[in-house]
Amino acid sequence: MAKEQIVWENKGVQQLRFEEPGQTFEGYLTQIETGPGFDDQMRNIYTFQNDEGLHILFGSVVLDRQLQNGEVGGYFRITFQGTEKTERGFNVKIYKVEQGLGMSLPLEDE
């Protein structure tokens, strides 16, 4: 039995991980949720969509400050700039977060 050519699509959600300075991600912010993080402390969970699928990014103090006024449906570019040590001796990841002006998630046909 011959099958027609099948086109496969990944429907899973990928977790964004920034490891190397200069690493960049672009996508539409589709959802902001709050869920348990380390030690059951609540933290933001950001869901983005781009041509490669859905991606989640777990919030941190640095990301939450920069995304607190982010519009769901807006197009964002996030660049990992490296780590810095705080006055209390903790290493934190530093990001540059930019929103594309005039860009929003296209509405799906209903």
Residue pairs with C-beta under 8 A, 6 or more apart in sequence:
10 53
11 53
12 53
12 54
13 47
13 53
13 54
13 55
13 56
14 52
14 53
14 54
14 55
14 56
15 55
15 56
15 57
15 58
16 25
16 48
16 55
16 56
16 57
16 78
18 25
18 78
18 80
18 93
18 95
19 80
20 80
21 80
21 81
21 82
22 79
22 80
22 81
23 79
23 80
24 77
24 78
24 79
24 80
25 48
25 50
25 55
25 57
25 77
25 78
26 50
26 75
26 76
26 77
26 78
27 48
27 49
27 50
27 55
27 75
27 76
28 48
28 49
28 50
28 73
28 74
28 75
28 76
28 104
28 105
29 46
29 47
29 48
29 67
29 70
29 71
29 72
29 73
29 74
29 75
29 76
30 47
30 48
30 49
30 54
30 72
30 73
30 105
31 46
31 47
31 72
32 44
32 45
32 46
32 47
32 67
32 70
32 72
33 44
33 45
33 47
34 42
34 43
34 44
34 45
35 42
35 43
35 45
36 42
36 43
37 43
37 58
43 58
43 59
43 60
43 64
44 58
44 59
44 63
44 64
44 67
45 56
45 57
45 58
45 59
46 56
46 57
46 58
46 59
46 63
46 67
47 54
47 55
47 56
48 54
48 55
48 56
48 57
48 76
49 55
49 105
57 63
57 78
59 67
60 92
60 93
61 92
62 92
62 93
62 94
62 95
63 78
63 95
63 97
66 95
66 97
67 76
67 97
70 76
70 97
70 99
71 99
71 104
73 104
73 105
74 99
74 100
74 103
74 104
74 105
75 99
75 100
75 103
75 104
75 105
76 97
76 98
76 99
76 100
77 97
77 98
77 100
78 95
78 96
78 97
78 98
79 95
79 96
79 98
80 93
80 94
80 95
81 94
81 95
81 96
82 93
82 94
83 91
83 92
83 93
83 94
84 91
84 92
84 94
85 91
85 92
86 92
